[in-house]
Amino acid sequence: MQYYKDYTTRNKNTSPLKEVFEELLQTYKLKDRFNERKVISSWEELMGKTVASRTTGLYIKDKKLYVKLSSGAIKNELIMNRTKVMALIDEKFGKGTIQELVFQ
């Protein structure tokens, strides 16, 4: 005679949290905005402390990353290495997250 329901069995339809979160972002069409915010928040990690300390503004509009810099030398260096910066962003966040870089 069993008085209590057996709660020890697991649901067979479980998924890892990462997969559920990705599906949620896709469903509500928030994945692009989420990735854009991740690019901005990890700018120092991507570019290093020297570039990050000379970055005065950073925003994304229409898949274009606008980077405002206080150093002309670093700006010129980044302009010459634009494809390398794009490759870093594409590798870390997926192709198409950022389509163009604008240095100011």
PyMOL commands that set and color helices and strands:
alter all, ss='L'
color gray80, all
select helices_A, chain A and resi 17-27+31-41+43-47+49-53+72-80+82-93
alter helices_A, ss='H'
color red, helices_A
select strands_A, chain A and resi 55-61+64-69+100-103
alter strands_A, ss='S'
color yellow, strands_A
deselect
rebuild
show_as cartoon
